[in-house]
Every structure is written in C-alpha cells, then in structure tokens.
Amino acid sequence: MVEREERMKKMNDLTLFENVILHCQMTHNLTGTREALVAAQKEGLVDFYNQLTSAGRNVSQLMLSNLEDYQTLFDVEIKKAPDFFHQQANAKH
C-alpha cells in the first residue's frame, strides 16, 4: 500500500512540475523546456535542486483546479489541444 502511495505522489509531483514549466513557457513566451526551467528558478517556483517550491505547487494546483481563475490571474489563455480522434476522422487521403 505504501509503495502505491509513493508512486502516486511521484506521478502527482511530475504533473505539477510539468504545469510549472508550461506556466513559465506561457508567461514568458518561451518554447524551450530549459529556458522555462531557468525562468521557474528565477521566479522561485523551482529550487536549486529543481524541486517544486510551495509557490510552484500553488501555481500548478491553481492551473489544475481552476483554469479560468488561473488564466485571469496570469493573463494567459490555454487553448484546448485538438482532439486526436476528430483529426483522424476528418483527415483527407
């Protein structure tokens, strides 16, 4: 049971970390992951060891829990990715 909880925590941490990188890419108009990581460190969202700080966790959790408030707060717009199945159905051969 403890092993399963540890795996879930790691998966959750990875999702939170990915959202922090996405946040920095959007707010700083960056395309690269490395540049976004540097921005996250400068903003205090990630520490020297590339671990999420409490501020990074808060930003990421806001993205996950209330996307509308997140977009308003940071003046960004997250566009929905195109649906894979919809693309396949409409593809011309």
Beta strands, then each sheet from edge to edge (+ up, - down):
end
